[in-house]
Amino acid sequence: MITGVNTVVVWVLDQDSAKTFFTEKLGLQARADVPFGEGVRWVTVGPENEPELQLSLMVPGAPVQDAEAAGQLRSLLAKGALVGCTFTVEDCHAAVEELSARGVAFLQEPHPKPWGISATFRDDSGTCHELLQPHQ
């Protein structure tokens, strides 16, 4: 039986740049940055209050994809066609204000949805993420 989620992959174009974006702009904690085979690194970040959850910042390529698939994935990243994570926040309006001050560019300002108040932004690789203030 599944008991939780440990790791979620977020595809990125550059691990160093993504690590900086997710830690310095979004405020996540750096968790791991270790070699993981020839020319590959295992880079993870996560929210301070959820130590069991980590986002793996993965660059397309070996050992996960062949060269053709990696190229297709990089192309989708460059086009901004990928959807990433939904991050929960207590106050979506305040979070957008704080993250905007840190340089995060929002595609959609906070607005009501049936499941809460939502705002959308892209990370530095082009992946679209959501901030969500769930209904209480």
Beta strands, then each sheet from edge to edge (+ up, - down):
strand 1: 7-11
strand 2: 29-35
strand 3: 41-46
strand 4: 54-58
strand 5: 83-88
strand 6: 106-113
strand 7: 116-122
strand 8: 128-134
sheet 1: 1+ 4+ 3- 2+
sheet 2: 5+ 8+ 7- 6+
end
